[in-house]
Amino acid sequence: RNCTDFVCCVIFLVFIMGYILLGLMAWAYGDPRRLTFATDSQGHFCGQKGTPYENKTTLFYFNMLRCTSPSVVINLQCPTTQICVAKCPEKFLTYVEMQILYKTDSRYWEYYRQFCKPTAKPVSSVPALLLNEDCPSMIFPSKPFLQRCFPDFIKENGTLTIGHRMHFEDGRGRMRTVLELREAANGINKILNAREIAFKVFEDYATSWYWIVIGLTIAMILSWIFLVLLRFIVGFLFWFFVLGVLHIIAYGIFYCYQQYNKLQKKPESLITLYNIGIQTNMTMYFQLKQTWFVLMIILVILEMIIILLLIFLRRRIRLAIVLLKEGSKAIGYIPSTLVYPAFTFILLLICFSYWVVTAVSLATSGVPVYKVSAPEGPCVHENETCNPTNFNATDVPKECPGALCNFAFYGGKSLYHQYISTLHWYNIFVFLWLVNFVFALGQCTLAGAFASYYWAMKKPDDIPSLPLFTSFGQAIRYHTGSLAFGSLIIAVVHLFKMILEYLDRHLKNAQSHTSKFLKYCLTCCFWCLEKMVKFLNRNAYIMIAIHGKNFCMSARDAFNLLMRNILKVAVTDEVTHFVLLLGKLLVTSFIGLLAFLLFTEKTPAILGGPTSLNYYWVPLLTVILGSYLVAHGCFSVYTTCIETIFLCFCEDLEGNDGSPEKPYFITPSLHEVLVKKQPVLQKQKK
């Protein structure tokens, strides 16, 4: 063996080094605390230890009624002054009312000032208050929610109130209703609702993680048991379910015939599909005998197709069943292959964790950026960058009365910050490349191990020791470039699909019928391209593991070999996928049923599962999805084994003739099904 696709290997390593450098820069500039702490209008973190805001853990909005502005959704910031406070207001009070009460009792100002800026002083006129924006025009009873003060709405006699009021003056001379305040609070709540759900989901995971691990472990054990049973009952399973499908279709034909006869005796049976046209009520179609006749014809055709396929392809189906048995035998000789998916999972977890941390660090990189917001009306300077320290001395407040200079996001003017969006795409692209490389490495490693089983003349005596470890070393040492080449093609296809979805999401309102048609065409083309490339890559990795050639030559050889045996390939793939899909569904269904009984407390006396879940479907769906992925990981080993044995078998038949000089490496049981000639006797241990 020699190193293959060396240039692509170098490019791959350069991209990885750049990815590591990107991660270091993102960690240096980024600050994940910006996602966990609420931020006031000056960019300070509420509740951050070691700062003057350590005891002020809650964010307070000066005028929440402004939070109905569209800029809340666009900028994820409410266009009003926000400060950090130690606690939320407990009473309803306007600034005008406070001024009147303050003359007789200074405690009213002391209470009100904790919701003002630190430099605020009591002013004698409301216009002065509005100009400086040092204090809110009113405060109302609130409760902390996700580190923010939200109105404490109370229902009195079925009527929604705030501070026992349905109508109130906003401190600016306008009468407002409690419904307006609730709408404004909902404007922020829509943004924060996802975060609340995330916290509850995290709590559910913290409560049920032990049971989730147990469920996934049971799923892995069941998958192994199913793979072992395939060696003995794969033929029974296949024919049992095929005959079951035939009986179900036959019953459907009989039922359609019954309904057709029943409707034929009714007067309205003369009505046809043409008479009723297109209807939204689907039940109307099932009241026509024509509908049942069409369904009966379709089912009859489907039944005949299946029967004819079973008759004419019976030998190919037998081939697929024997290959499944042979795959079980190979896995039995190399049991370490069943553990390899765990190693793949660890590598994928590392890639995913690195991508998430880098993405978060990139998103929180930079210094606070402030922009002009104009809640009082249109302003030519809106969304322009500003400086809060000298904002009042500029011409913006004069040209746009009521304009504010509020914190918008984190950014900067350096070269690094100018290309943050490009670095995000680089982060995604290398992540996709690495993930596909991990899959390619696994397929090539497993293929090499199973190829060593097939090409052993005396099984298992001639199988090399530690075949999985040897195959992994060869893939890393000689074929990193070829695996990187194949995974690069898949990563590029995935990236183009993501760009297409990104453009579709951002240009949805401006799309015409022509652009939508092109979008659907491109989506279909990319889907077909992805499926084709994955199929070719998978077989190319097998040929790389067998012969050690570069990616292009291996893909060419695999394609030509498959085309010369296209009928065998089609039948083998379909039968194999059907049986393995059955195994995945059986494992997932069984584990899902147990998880449902556990997390819904249907069996508390038996198992004593978690009882304090916010959403029982969170661990339930996790267990179901995780069980399917575990089963898919185990059965993917089986799929790779079958495909490797099949390609080796095709090469074996083309390169050998069964003579003593060129004996077949195929086992006698498989030879009996695949070759018409009498096999050359070979001493093999079964």
PyMOL commands that set and color helices and strands:
alter all, ss='L'
color gray80, all
select helices_A, chain A and resi 6-29+33-36+64-68+71-75+95-102+107-115+126-132+178-264+267-270+273-276+282-287+289-312+314-333+335-338+340-363+391-393+396-399+415-418+420-454+467-478+480-506+508-510+513-547+551-564+566-599+617-655+668-674
alter helices_A, ss='H'
color red, helices_A
select strands_A, chain A and resi 58-61+82-85+93-94+138-139+142-145+148-151+154-156+159-161+167-169+175-177+367-373+385-386+404-411
alter strands_A, ss='S'
color yellow, strands_A
deselect
rebuild
show_as cartoon
